[in-house]
Amino acid sequence: MGIEFTAIDFETANGFRGSPCAVGLTKVRDGRIVAEANWLMRPPAGHDHFDSRNVAIHGITADMVAHQPRFGELFPEIGAFIGNDVLVAHNAAFDLGVIRSALEVSNQAGPGYDYACTVLLSRRSYFLVSYSLPYVAEAAGVPLVNHHDAVEDARACAGILLDIARRAKASTLQELVTGHRLRLSRLDAYQPGISELSKATRTALERGPAVGWAGWPDEGLNPDPNPAADPTHPLYGQTVVFTGDLGIPRPQAKQRAAVLGAQPASTVTRKTTVLVVGDGFVAADLRSGRVTGKARRVLELHSRGQNIEVLSEAEFLQMTGGRWPVASQ
């Protein structure tokens, strides 16, 4: 049988996970890519506003999907392509969360899926200053020309997992995950009117207009990590520091990290494992030198062998289920 799975990548119209506007899928059998599929789509009705910051990331506009089917209309085709496969994604909790929230707001049933995350596997396989998709793809020797093109990202994710499997000499996906002291995660099936709505969807439905902000007076408190958080989340057990101007108040960002089991901190030290950078930072800035003082300190410590990961604010918001405030659009 060998390594087999379907890699998946979604792009969303706005900060709500249930607003998919594109999906890419790459199917692997016996360690080889055998099929691909991709669709543009209109997000579910009522959640189809295109945030300018999301558009800046992926380049998809409302006009580009105006005549495309909505997610709910396309999901039978998406589901048929996936079949009974284990799903693999880079920051998989986000992409599986897109499926769940989009089904919920579309009032549509969907099956459950087992899934694995290449962010978690990459952290155990490479020594990088950033585990964003372009950095990991480069380390894996996988071409990635148009990052945030959904099918290219799915293909890169598949290539990364296959490289990790080759390094680990794993012959099945289950063997690979278990060998890295992880386990497959599970997205439960959704049945409208019976299944409980996800937290992301409840928050989106309950939230009024987001309130922007002009800045914060100080770092704020560093809350203790949530001991009941999911230990498989990419932020669980990490020590997280924030730098630069974020689109959300820094104390709020710290609280989001703590809820997921991370320990927020105010300065970069030898305990730091994750730095979240605002000011529109992207991973390529680490090479160009467009970094803050804290980021330079991280690069220095990383060069000395300290395992620190740098995230953009967009990546952090994906991991925490956050969204850009209205004032940032």
C-alpha positions in Angstrom: 0.0 0.0 0.0 2.8 2.5 0.9 2.3 6.2 1.8 -1.2 7.4 0.7 -3.2 10.5 1.6 -4.8 13.6 0.1 -3.1 16.9 0.8 -5.5 19.9 1.0 -5.1 23.7 1.1 -7.9 26.3 1.4 -7.8 30.1 0.9 -10.4 32.2 2.6 -12.1 35.4 1.8 -11.9 36.9 5.3 -10.8 36.0 8.8 -13.7 33.5 9.4 -12.7 30.0 8.6 -16.0 29.3 7.0 -15.3 31.6 4.1 -13.4 29.4 1.6 -12.8 31.0 -1.8 -10.4 28.4 -3.2 -9.2 24.8 -2.5 -6.4 22.7 -3.9 -6.1 18.9 -3.5 -3.3 16.6 -4.2 -3.7 12.8 -4.0 -0.8 10.5 -3.2 -0.7 6.7 -3.7 2.3 4.5 -2.9 4.4 7.6 -2.3 3.6 9.3 -5.6 1.3 12.1 -6.7 -1.3 10.6 -8.9 -4.1 13.2 -9.2 -4.8 16.9 -8.4 -7.9 19.1 -8.4 -8.7 22.7 -7.6 -11.7 25.0 -7.5 -12.5 28.7 -7.1 -15.7 29.1 -5.2 -18.0 31.7 -3.6 -17.9 31.5 0.2 -21.2 30.6 2.0 -23.9 33.2 1.8 -23.5 35.8 4.6 -19.8 35.1 5.0 -18.6 36.1 1.5 -17.1 39.5 2.2 -13.5 39.7 0.9 -11.2 41.3 3.4 -8.5 43.4 1.8 -5.8 41.7 3.8 -6.8 38.3 2.7 -6.9 39.5 -0.9 -3.4 40.8 -0.5 -2.2 37.4 0.6 -3.8 35.2 -2.1 -4.9 37.7 -4.8 -8.5 36.3 -5.1 -11.2 38.9 -5.3 -15.0 38.9 -5.1 -15.2 39.5 -8.9 -13.1 36.4 -9.6 -15.5 34.1 -7.9 -18.8 36.0 -8.7 -20.0 33.3 -11.1 -18.5 30.3 -9.3 -20.6 27.8 -7.3 -20.7 28.3 -3.6 -18.8 26.0 -1.2 -22.0 24.0 -0.4 -22.5 23.3 -4.1 -18.9 22.2 -4.7 -18.4 20.1 -1.5 -19.8 16.9 -3.0 -17.1 17.0 -5.7 -14.5 17.9 -3.1 -15.6 15.1 -0.8 -15.7 12.6 -3.7 -12.1 13.5 -4.6 -11.0 13.0 -1.0 -12.9 9.8 -0.5 -11.8 7.9 2.6 -8.3 9.3 2.6 -6.4 10.7 5.5 -6.1 14.5 4.9 -2.7 16.2 5.2 -2.3 20.0 5.4 0.3 22.6 6.5 -1.3 23.9 9.8 -4.0 21.3 9.4 -6.2 22.6 12.2 -7.0 25.6 10.0 -7.8 23.7 6.8 -10.0 21.1 8.6 -11.6 24.0 10.5 -12.5 25.6 7.1 -14.4 22.4 6.1 -16.2 22.2 9.4 -17.2 25.9 9.6 -18.2 26.1 6.0 -20.4 23.1 6.3 -22.0 24.5 9.4 -22.9 27.9 7.9 -24.0 26.1 4.7 -26.3 23.9 6.8 -24.8 20.9 5.1 -23.8 17.5 6.4 -20.3 16.3 5.9 -18.2 13.2 6.8 -15.5 12.9 9.4 -11.8 12.9 8.5 -8.6 11.8 10.1 -5.7 14.2 9.4 -2.1 15.0 9.9 -0.2 18.3 10.1 3.0 19.0 8.2 3.8 21.9 10.5 4.1 19.5 13.5 6.0 16.9 11.5 8.3 19.5 10.1 9.3 20.8 13.5 10.5 17.3 14.3 12.3 16.8 11.0 14.0 20.1 10.1 15.9 22.8 12.0 14.5 26.1 10.5 13.9 29.6 11.6 10.4 29.6 10.1 8.1 26.6 9.5 6.0 28.6 7.0 5.3 26.6 3.9 8.0 28.3 1.6 10.8 27.6 4.2 9.8 24.0 4.7 9.3 23.4 1.0 12.8 24.6 0.4 14.2 22.4 3.1 12.4 19.4 1.6 13.6 20.2 -1.9 10.0 20.8 -3.1 9.3 23.5 -5.8 6.9 26.2 -4.6 6.6 29.1 -7.1 3.2 30.7 -6.4 2.7 30.4 -2.6 -1.0 30.8 -1.8 -2.1 29.3 -5.0 -4.2 26.5 -3.4 -3.2 23.6 -5.6 0.5 24.6 -5.5 0.4 24.8 -1.8 -1.3 21.4 -1.6 1.3 19.9 -3.9 4.1 21.4 -1.8 2.5 20.0 1.4 2.4 16.5 -0.2 6.0 16.8 -1.2 7.0 17.9 2.3 5.3 14.9 3.9 6.9 12.5 1.4 10.4 14.0 2.1 9.8 13.6 5.9 8.7 10.0 5.3 11.8 9.3 3.2 14.1 10.7 5.9 12.3 8.6 8.6 12.3 5.5 6.3 8.5 5.2 7.1 6.5 3.0 4.8 3.0 4.1 5.8 1.5 7.4 7.0 0.5 5.8 10.3 4.1 4.6 10.9 5.4 8.1 10.0 3.1 9.9 12.5 3.7 7.4 15.3 7.4 7.5 14.7 7.4 11.2 15.4 5.5 10.7 18.7 2.3 12.2 17.2 -1.1 10.8 16.4 -3.6 11.4 13.7 -6.1 14.0 14.6 -9.9 13.7 13.9 -12.5 16.0 12.5 -15.8 14.5 13.5 -18.7 14.2 11.0 -21.2 17.1 10.9 -24.9 16.7 10.9 -27.0 19.9 10.8 -29.3 20.3 13.8 -27.6 17.4 15.7 -23.9 18.2 15.9 -22.7 21.0 18.1 -21.4 24.1 16.2 -17.7 24.6 16.3 -16.3 27.4 18.5 -15.2 29.3 15.4 -18.7 29.3 13.9 -20.4 30.2 17.2 -18.0 33.1 17.6 -18.6 34.3 14.0 -22.4 34.1 14.4 -22.4 35.8 17.9 -19.9 38.5 17.2 -21.0 42.0 16.3 -18.8 44.3 14.2 -15.2 44.0 15.1 -13.7 47.0 16.9 -10.4 48.4 15.6 -7.8 49.9 17.8 -5.0 52.4 17.5 -2.3 50.7 19.6 -1.6 49.5 23.1 0.1 51.3 26.0 2.3 48.3 27.0 2.9 44.6 26.7 0.1 43.7 29.0 0.2 40.7 31.3 1.5 37.3 30.4 -1.3 34.8 31.2 -0.6 31.3 32.3 -1.0 28.6 29.6 -4.3 26.6 29.7 -3.4 23.2 31.2 -6.5 21.6 29.5 -5.5 22.8 25.9 -5.1 20.3 23.1 -1.5 19.0 23.3 -1.5 18.4 19.5 -2.0 22.1 18.7 1.1 23.7 17.1 1.3 26.3 19.8 0.9 24.0 22.8 3.9 24.1 25.1 5.5 26.9 23.2 6.9 30.1 24.7 5.6 32.9 22.5 6.8 36.5 22.1 5.2 39.2 20.0 6.9 42.0 18.1 5.9 44.8 15.8 2.4 46.4 15.2 -0.2 43.7 15.2 -3.7 44.1 13.8 -5.1 43.1 17.2 -4.2 44.3 20.7 -1.1 42.5 22.0 -2.8 41.5 25.3 -5.5 39.9 23.2 -2.9 38.0 21.1 -1.3 36.8 24.3 -4.6 35.5 25.6 -5.3 33.6 22.4 -1.9 31.9 22.7 -2.4 31.0 26.3 -5.8 29.5 25.7 -4.1 27.1 23.3 -1.5 26.0 25.9 1.3 28.5 25.0 3.2 30.6 27.5 3.3 34.3 26.4 6.4 36.3 27.2 7.5 39.9 26.7 11.2 39.5 25.7 13.2 37.1 23.6 15.3 34.8 25.8 16.7 31.3 25.6 13.3 30.0 26.6 11.6 31.5 23.5 10.4 29.1 20.9 8.0 31.2 18.8 8.2 34.8 17.7 5.0 36.4 16.1 5.8 39.4 13.9 3.3 42.1 12.9 3.8 45.0 10.4 2.8 42.9 7.4 5.8 40.6 7.9 6.2 37.5 5.7 8.7 34.8 5.9 10.8 36.2 3.0 11.6 39.2 5.2 13.9 37.0 7.3 16.2 36.9 4.2 15.8 40.5 3.1 16.6 42.0 6.6 13.2 43.6 7.1 13.0 42.6 10.7 12.5 44.1 14.2 15.0 44.1 17.0 13.4 41.1 18.5 13.5 39.2 15.2 17.2 40.0 14.9 17.7 38.5 18.3 15.8 35.4 17.3 18.0 35.0 14.2 21.1 35.4 16.4 19.9 32.7 18.8 18.8 30.4 16.0 22.3 30.7 14.4 23.7 29.4 17.8 21.4 26.4 17.7 18.3 27.5 19.6 15.1 26.1 18.0 13.0 29.2 17.5 10.2 29.6 14.9 9.1 32.9 13.4 5.4 33.3 12.4 3.7 36.1 10.6 0.6 37.6 12.3 -1.5 36.0 9.5 -0.1 32.5 10.3 -0.7 33.1 14.0 -4.4 34.2 13.4 -4.8 31.0 11.3 -3.5 28.9 14.2 -5.7 30.6 16.8 -8.9 31.0 14.8 -8.6 34.8 15.0 -9.5 37.4 12.4 -8.5 40.8 11.2 -10.4 43.7 12.9 -12.6 45.9 10.7 -10.3 48.9 11.1 -7.5 47.0 9.5 -9.3 46.4 6.2 
